[in-house]
Amino acid sequence: MTTIETSKSILDKQNDWLANYRLGLRATEQGTVVSIGDGISWIKGLPSAAIEDILIFADGSQGMVFDLNRDRIGAILLYETEALTAGTTVYRSRHSLSIPVGNAFLGRIVDPMGMPLDGQGLPFPSGRENMEKGSPAIIARDFVHKPLYTGIKIIDTLIPIGKGQRQLIVGDEGLGRTSIALDTVINQKGKNVLCIYVLIGQKRSAVVNTLETLKKYGALDYTVCVVAEASALPGLQYIAPFAGCALAEYWMARGRDTLIIYDDLSTHARTYRELSLLLRRPPGREAFPGDIFFVHSRLLERSTCLNAENGGGSMTALPIIETKQGEIAAYIPTNLISITDGQIYLDNDLFVSGFRPAIDITRSVSRIGGKAQDISIRDQAGQMKLDYLQFLELEAFTRFGQRLEASMEARIKRGRLLRELLKQERLVPHSTVFQLAWLAAFNFGLFNQTDAKDITKVLKLIDQGVSMTALTLESSLEEWQKALKEWLNPESHS
């Protein structure tokens, strides 16, 4: 539908409303602000107000009902003017919290209310979606059966992700959690996947760096960025992931594949704790309110893969969570691990040792992604994760200085070679065909005579060969073996 056609439809609706308008008495409720502070407003009156009702203040501010007491209402502010003071009149809008949606939001940077932050005009919406909505029914869902590739070797081969999966990225600050998310978004270019990147409570410098990276690699063309930075009202930070989810649901319901990044839910949990304590709700473990688990579960359960009768769309979620000193058993991380379908765990010791991305295979798991992996890559990966875990145990055993059998020495050498192969620079995602190529080369033993320092050079030769070949994931192993031997033959490059 064109902009002109959409404008005509809006004018038609307005004319119909005017034609059917009738004069008459209308009863409205009116409340009064009792106090304002820290993004919270206490209001007297409005006896019919319900949780999550949108409130309109006489000065132009907006809020959402968040707490109901016997004699007053607690509301979180979504927009606050300087004129908002005690005594301001408040009205119910009779609308629930929603956000404008549509293709016009692609390439745009907006706040959780859908207002532009990029200096451009207001995106022309195709409609509105409620931020709070139930997850799709079980009968509307399908099994996760299509792969979503991140472009990161260690993830795509050993911890695969499927479209519709919820895969948690967990680790300490500064270990590359955001880099994994950015690599994944950049790798969706040309793959018909729409991305939503939600930035929650981050410093403006971090927000700018993320946006500049997406713009530099051409990822903004198919991405919507929902930003509630650290200086935003706590209410906006709280609703930010729900706004991003509503945008993704609009496309999922129309048969599109979507990817949503929540960066990060630790900040979201702390914001919710702050709002709950200000509203005098009883604190629980680590001072978090008792319903924090429900808040995150109702958000992440909306990510799924729909069956053909419901459009066949999908929403893949990559929530990011922060740990302190690697404590994965803390309250919020354990909550999210139990909600999601697997986790990618980043380890500080691996990061310091130079293994990057610093993904700890022993603690990382993808519970359903393996079934969605392409058969050719799954066959080549095979027992690789198990072999790598056994290598780590053997390597730890060699620290005692014990003499090993020749077979053990060969397994350790093969494991160390694999560890070098799994290293990867940030913001350099690889194609799916390249993933199959290096796996096949490793299984064919073409790296056996390669020194660790030459691994990068050999991988570049494979990458160059892949870019010039017509081989695909459906090509036979014999064709791949012949091509790889030709690419890695020194005489062919002399």
N, C-alpha and C positions, 0 to 999 in steps of 0.2 A: 504493500500500500504506500503511495507517495505521500509527501508532506501536504500537498494540496488536498488530496482525497481525505486524509486524516483530519485536516482543518475543517473541511466541509462536514464530516461526520460529527465533530464537536459542536459546530454551529447548529446542526440539525437537532442535536440533543438539547442544546440551550433553548432553541425555539420551541421544542416540544414542552420543555419545563415551563417556559413562560406562558404557553397556551393553556396548560393545565393548572396553572397557579390559581389558588382560590384564597380569598381573604378569610380570616378566622382567628379565633383565640388560640394561642399556643403557650403551653406551660413550659418554662425552662427553670433549671436549677442554677443557683448561683452560690459560689463559695467565696471565702476570704482568706488570703495568705496570713498565717500567724507568724511564721518566721522563715528566714532564708539563710542558708549557709552551706558551704562545701558541696554544692551541687544538689542539695536536698531542700525541698520546700514542704513545710507543714501547713495544712489547709483545714479550715473549719467549714462545715457545710457539705453540700453535695452528697446527700444521703443515698442516692442511687448509683454512686460511682462504683466501678468494679475494677479488679486488678487488670492492669495493662490498658485501661482506658486512656485516651489522649486528652489532655487538658489544655485549654487555651487561656492565657492570662491577658488581662486588659491592656498591658503594656506591649504585647506582641510576643512574649516569651511562650515557650511550649514545654510541657512536662508529661510524664507518664505515671499513672497510679502504680505504686510499688508496694504499698503497705496500708492495711486498713485497721484502724483502732476504733474503739467505741465512740470516742468524741472527736477524732480528727483523722485526716488522711496524710500519708507520707508519699510524696511524689519525687521522682528523679527528674532533674531538668535536662532537656534536650537542646534547648536554645534559651539563652538568658540575655536580656538587655540590661543596660545600666539603670533603667528606670524601675526595675523590679524591686519592690520593697514590701514590708509588712503592711497589710491593709489593701493590697491590690486585689481586685475582683477576679475570680476564676470561673470559667465555664467548661462544661463537658462538650467535647466536639462530637460525641456519638460515633466516633470512628476508632478502629483499632490501629495499632502501629503498622505502617506499610511503607513500601519504597517503590518509586517508579522504576520500571524495567523496560528492556527492549534492546535491539541491536545498536541503537544510537549510543549506548553506553560503552561499546567496545572502543578501546583506545583512550578512554577518559579516566580522570582521577576525581573521585567524588567522596563526600563525607557519608556517614551512615544514613543520613536522611535523603541521599541522592542529589545533594547540591554540589555543583562543580567547584573544584579546588585548583583547577589548572588554568584559570583565567579565561576560559572559553565560555561560550553561551550555555544556557541550560539545555541538556540533552532532551530531544523530543521523545517522550516515552510512548511505548506501545500499550501500556497498561500499568497496573499496580499489583504488587504481590504482598501479602501479609508476611511480616517477619516471623511471627509466631504461628507455626502450623504443625500439625501432626505429621509423623513420618509416613511414607507410603505403606499401604497394607501389604501383608505377606503375599497375598495372591497376586498383587501387582508387580512383584519383584521377580527377577530372574537370577540364575546363578552367575557369578562373576566368570566370564568366559572369554573376554577380550583383553589382551595385554596393554598396559600403559608403560611405555619405556621412558626412563629418565635420562638416558644417554650416559649414565654412570656405570662403568663396567661391573663393579662389585655388587651393585643393586640389581641390575638387569639380569645377571647370571645366577647369583646366589640368594638374593632376597627379592624375587620378582614381585611386581605390583600389577594388579588387574584393574580394569575400569569398573568403578563402583566400589572399590575397596577403601577402607579407612586405615591408613598406614601412619603410625606415629613417628615423628622424628624427635628424639630425646637426647639430651646431653648438656654439659656445662656451657656457659657463655663463652663465645670465642672459639668454638671448635668446628665451626662450619655448618651449623644447622641451616642458616639462611642460604648458604651457597648451594646446598643440595636442592632446596626448594627452587632457587633461581635457575639452576641447571635443568631441572625438570620442566619448568615453564618454557625456557628457551628451546628445549628439545621438542616441544609440541608444534613448532613452526612447520606449516605445511601438512600437518597430520589431522586437520579438521577437529581439533579439540579447543574449546573456548576456555579461557582461564580467568579466575577471579583471585586476586591477591589481596588479602585483608591484613592491614598493618594496624596493630593494636598497642597503643600506649608507648610507642617508640619515640626517641628523640628526633627532632627535625632533620638533623644531619644524617641519621640512619635511614630515615624515610627518603631523603633526597638521593642518597647513594643507591638505594634499591630501585627507585624510579629511573635514575640515570642508566643503571645497568640494563634494565628492561628495554629502555629506549635505544640504547647503543646496539643491542643485538636484535632489534626489530620485533621484540615480543609484545610491545604495547598495542600492535595492530589487532591482536586477538585476545587482549587482556583488559579487564576492568580492575582498577585499583581502588579499594575502599580504605580510606585513611582516617584513623582517629588517633592523632599523635598525642604525646604526653601532655601537652598543654590544653587538650580538648576537655570538655566536661566529662566527669566520670560516667554520666548516663550515656553519652555517645560512645565511649569506649566499651561499655557493657553491651550495647546493641549492635556494635560493628560486625561481629561474626554472624549474627542473625541476618543482617542486611546483605552480606555477601552470599549467604546461603540462599536467600530469597532470589537474588539475581541468578544464581546457578540453577535453581529449581525452575525458573521460567524457561530456560533453554532445555533443561532435561525433559520437561513435560512436552517439548516439541521435537523430541527425538535426537537431540544433540548430545554429544559427549562433552562433559565439562570437568575441569580440575580446579579445586579450590584449596588455597593455602591459608591457614590460620597462623599468623606470625605475631605474637604467640599466645597460647592459651594460659600460660603462667601469669602473664600480666592481666589477662581477662579475669582469672580467678581472684587475683589480688584486688582488682577493681570491684568485683562483686562482694568480696569480703569487706572492703571499705564502705560501700553503700549499705550493706546489711548492718554493720556495726553502728553507722550513723543513724540508721533507722531503729536501732536498739533491739535488733533481733538477737536471740540467744546464740552465742558462739559455740562451736564444737571443737573438733580436733584442729590444732594449729590455728585456732580462732576463726576458722572458716565456718560459714553457716552450714547447717545439716543438709541443705538441699543442693549443695554445689555439685554433687554427683549427678543429680537430676538435670541441672542446668546444662552440663556438658553432654550428657547422654541424649537428651532430646534434640540437641544441636547436631551431633554426629550421626544419630540414627537416620537422619534425613538424607544422608549420602548412601546411594544404592545404585543398582543396575535394574532398570525397568524391563519388563517383558515386552514382546512385540505388540500385544494387545493394548499396551499403555504407551506406545511410541518407541520403545527400545532405547531411550536415552539413558545416560548414566551421569553420576556425580562422584568423582573420586576426591577424597579428602586427605590432605597431608597436614594434620595439626602439628604444630611445633610446641615443645614443652621444655622448660629449663630445669636442670637439676643443680644442686649445690654440692660441689666436691664429689660428683659422681654418685650421689645417694639416690639410687633408682627406687628405693622402697619408701620414699617420702609420700605424703598424703595425695597430692595432686597427680604426680606421675603414676602411682599405682592405680588411681581411679581411671585415668585415661588409658593405661595399658589394658585394663579389664574391659573397656568399652570398645577399643579398636581391634582390627584384625591382624595386628602385628606391629612391631616397632623396629626402627633403625636406631641403634644406640651408638653414640659417639663417645670415644674414650680419650681422656687427656693424655695417658701414657703413650698411646699410639700416635697421637698428634705430635707430642714432643719428640718421639723417635723418628719422625719424618714420614710415617705411613699416612697418606692423605688421599682421599677422604678417610678420616680416622674412625672408620666403622668397625666396631667390635663384632666379629662374626659369632662369637660364642654367646652373646646376649641378644643379637638381632634375629628376628624371625618374621616370616610372612606366612600366615596360616592358610591363606587361600589363593595367593598369587601364583603358585606353581601350576595350578590347573588352568590358568589363563595364559601361561607362557607358550610361545610358539614351539611346536613340536621339535623342530630342528635344533633350536637353542636348548630346549629342555633335554634332548638326547645327548647333546655335547656337554652340557653342564653336569648331567648325570650325578655321579657320586662325588663331584668336586668339593662340595661343601663339607661332606663327611671326611674326605681325604685331607682337606685343609685343617679341620679340627684335630684330626689324628696327628698331623704334622706339628701343630702347636704343642701337643702333649709330648711328642718325641723331642722337640727342640728344647723344651723345659728339662727333659731328662738328661740331655747332653751337657747341661750346665754343671753336672756333677763330675764331668771328666771321664765318664765311662767309655770304653771302647765298644764300637758298634759293628754289627755285621754289615757286609757289603750291601745287602738289600735295604737295611735301615739307612745307610748312608745315601743310597740312591733316592729313597723316599724323602729324606730331609733336603737333599739338593733340589728335588722336584718341587717341594713345598716352598722353599726360599725363592725359587724361580717364579712360582705362582704369585707369591707375595709382591714381587716386583712388578708383575704384570697387572696386578689389581690397583696399583697406584695410579692416580690421575690428577691432573691440574684442574683447578676450579674454572668454571665457565667455558669448558671445552667438551661439550657433550658429543658422544659418538653415535653414529647411525646403527640401526638394528643389524644391517648386513655386516658392519665391522665387528659387532659383538660375536656373530657367528664365525667370522673369519679368524679372529684371534683364538677363540675356543678351539676351533678345528686345528689350527696350527699347533696349539699346545698339546692336544690329544694325539696328533700325528708325530709328536716328538721333534718338531722343527725348531724348537727353542733349546734343545738339550745341549747343544754346543755353543750356546750364546752366553756371554758374560753378563752379569747383572748390570754393569755400566752401559751395555749396548742395547738393553731392552727398549729404551725409548726410540733409538734409531730404527730397530726392527719393526716396532709398531707403526712408525711413520711410513715405512715401506709398504706395510699391509694396508694402511689407510690410503696411500696413493694408488695401490692396486685396486682397492675396492671402488674408488672414485672413477676408475677407468673401465671396470669390468661390467659385463651384463649379467653376472651371476646373482642369484637371489636366494632367499631362504628356502625355496623349493628345489634348488639345484642339488644334484647328487653329490655324495661325499667324494666320489672319484673326480668329479669336475673341480671341486674345491681343493682337493689334494694336489692336483696337477697345477692349478693356478697359483696356489701358495708356494709350491716349490719353485715356480718360475719367478715369482716376485722376490723371494728370499735368496735366490741364487746369485752370488756375488758376480759371476761372469756376465749375468744379464745386465748389470749396472756398470760394467767396466767400459 
